[in-house]
């Protein structure tokens, strides 16, 4: 079966976004490095970030103006090492996806979820080549499927198979990080690939395949701001964290109102082609809404934790309720609030 190969020039920028805050592989071991400082004042908030993440969107939205505290940025390649820095008190707060906090909790790390966004899950997809005969999740039986171990996509695969009456034992799982999975997918070495945006948009925009099933109704679509308990215990830093989280919420509203402008900035910051960035923004990023940290959110994350514990990927039982702080909920809507509609067909 012939496959059209993705241009090599696209592999690097996509590899930079390989985790997109989603993964939890041992391969994700990069430590943070300095990225500059914003604001003024005697207090410094140490913020962990990723390419095209909080700093980029806050700057694009004009939300780094009039800071009465300093933000010292540190960059990480993915969520897990960022949370390691939070645990080590090297970072006060950072944004990650729905899976790294579960694994951090399983490891007994000192981390606390203080803010949440819920987005659409159309960008989280099981992809198949355009000439594939696979039409539904049940068709994956006996097929080879690439996925990053311990990622949100891993959970999505398990849940999608369960809905189809299957388990991981019914397929041939190839545990590959996204850059390697992309190569395997485009070369025809695997029958399907479970991944997230911007990879989904890259494959679809490049005519490399179609969506067998997406994450709607399967994954929770949550992203988190996670803080160090030591920072939350400092009244001045806690006030700065509250302000920072509120700025991120306003920036998210700005993204929804200005998807094209944000896509240009995101493409510039990450090296993604503009059309891929715009598709990913419309399908995923712009759909996110700030939501409250509530019982439903905790229960949803608990299900993820229990799933990975049953697979022995998390060694100990996790009580996720112990890893959240609801003081910054303000008047936010419940975590079950529907995401904004996707603008990408």
PyMOL commands that set and color helices and strands:
alter all, ss='L'
color gray80, all
select helices_A, chain A and resi 8-16+54-60+79-87+100-106+137-140+152-163+168-170+178-187+199-205+229-232+235-257+259-270+274-283+285-287+295-310+320-323
alter helices_A, ss='H'
color red, helices_A
select strands_A, chain A and resi 33-39+44-49+70-75+93-97+112-118+125-128+144-147+172-175+192-195+210-214+222-227+289-291
alter strands_A, ss='S'
color yellow, strands_A
deselect
rebuild
show_as cartoon
